[in-house]
Amino acid sequence: MKIDLTKNGFESIFTSWQIEVLNLLTEYPGREWTSGILHLEMFDREPVSRASVIGFMKLLEAWSVVEVSYDKGQGGPYRIYKCNYSMDSLWAYIKLLVMAWIKESSAILSSTKTVKTEVE
């Protein structure tokens, strides 16, 4: 995770196209999305590869931002994503994740010690 402290809100954590995906997800809470539909919707707003959208959706799944179910199609099984957050509730949740990450990172950094070795 990269945090840009010179920016505010979602801009401090996400790229502009990722924010557009979040806008789509929160604009229609509870709506089911496939990566293909998200990609098509995104391409009109800000061109991005479908692979990038899929990678971002996997990240959101890992963060428990979206629920994932599976369906079968002609090409095999595919993922269906659903976000139940509004933009405000999503921002509150993301802030909790960032604060937990900062706390965990601080603990790791404070527990590391510099080892001095002497050469004979």
C-alpha positions as a printed Julia matrix, in Angstrom:
120×3 Matrix{Float64}:
   0.0     0.0     0.0
   1.29    3.45   -0.87
  -0.03    6.51    0.9
   0.52    9.98   -0.55
   0.27   12.41    2.36
   0.18   15.4     0.0
  -3.35   14.39   -1.09
  -6.63   13.97    0.76
  -9.28   11.27    0.88
  -9.27    8.43   -1.6
  -6.72   10.31   -3.72
  -4.11    9.69   -1.04
  -4.42    5.91   -1.47
  -5.85    5.12   -4.9
  -5.18    6.11   -8.51
  -7.81    8.07  -10.43
  -9.13    5.0   -12.27
  -9.39    3.04   -9.01
 -11.44    5.88   -7.55
 -13.73    5.67  -10.59
 -14.24    1.95   -9.91
 -15.08    2.77   -6.29
 -17.51    5.45   -7.5
 -19.25    2.87   -9.71
 -19.45    0.33   -6.89
 -20.83    2.79   -4.36
 -23.11    4.62   -6.8
 -25.21    1.46   -7.0
 -24.83   -0.32   -3.62
 -25.87   -3.97   -3.77
 -25.6    -4.15   -7.56
 -23.78   -7.17   -8.94
 -20.84   -6.54  -11.25
 -18.57   -8.7   -13.34
 -15.07   -7.57  -14.26
 -16.19   -7.27  -17.88
 -19.06   -4.91  -17.06
 -16.86   -2.85  -14.73
 -14.22   -2.64  -17.45
 -16.75   -1.46  -20.04
 -18.19    1.13  -17.66
 -14.71    2.28  -16.67
 -13.44    2.56  -20.21
 -15.85    5.42  -20.91
 -14.7     7.26  -17.79
 -10.99    6.47  -17.81
  -9.37    3.86  -20.05
  -7.76    1.02  -18.12
  -7.03   -2.62  -18.91
  -9.4    -5.36  -17.84
  -6.5    -7.1   -16.09
  -5.98   -3.99  -13.96
  -9.66   -3.95  -13.03
  -9.52   -7.66  -12.12
  -6.41   -7.1    -9.98
  -8.05   -4.2    -8.17
 -11.22   -6.2    -7.56
  -9.13   -9.01   -6.06
  -7.54   -6.45   -3.74
 -10.99   -5.16   -2.74
 -12.05   -8.75   -2.13
  -9.01   -9.33    0.11
  -9.92   -6.18    2.05
 -13.54   -7.42    2.36
 -14.83   -4.38    0.49
 -16.7    -6.52   -2.03
 -18.52   -9.81   -1.67
 -17.77  -12.41   -4.33
 -19.99  -15.13   -5.7
 -19.48  -17.36   -8.71
 -21.61  -18.18  -11.72
 -21.04  -20.41  -14.73
 -20.98  -19.12  -18.25
 -20.07  -20.39  -21.68
 -16.38  -19.71  -20.96
 -16.46  -21.31  -17.52
 -16.98  -19.94  -14.02
 -16.69  -16.21  -13.41
 -16.76  -13.92  -10.4
 -19.63  -11.63   -9.49
 -18.73   -8.71   -7.23
 -21.11   -6.83   -4.96
 -20.36   -3.83   -2.74
 -22.82   -2.83   -0.03
 -21.03    0.35    1.0
 -21.98    3.94    0.31
 -19.06    6.25   -0.48
 -19.06    7.62    3.09
 -19.22    4.21    4.77
 -16.54    2.88    2.4
 -14.23    5.78    3.28
 -14.77    5.09    7.0
 -13.91    1.42    6.45
 -10.82    2.21    4.34
  -9.59    4.6     7.05
  -9.86    1.78    9.6
  -7.83   -0.49    7.32
  -5.17    2.18    6.8
  -4.93    2.91   10.52
  -4.54   -0.82   11.26
  -1.85   -1.06    8.57
   0.02    1.94   10.03
  -0.18    0.5    13.54
   1.07   -2.89   12.33
   3.87   -1.31   10.3
   4.94    0.84   13.25
   5.1    -2.21   15.5
   7.24   -4.07   12.98
   9.58   -1.11   12.53
   9.96   -0.53   16.26
  10.71   -4.19   16.9
  13.61   -4.37   14.45
  17.03   -3.8    15.92
  20.22   -2.75   14.28
  22.9    -5.36   14.72
  26.47   -4.15   14.89
  29.12   -6.6    13.82
  32.8    -6.19   14.45
  35.43   -7.18   11.96
  38.57   -8.7    13.47
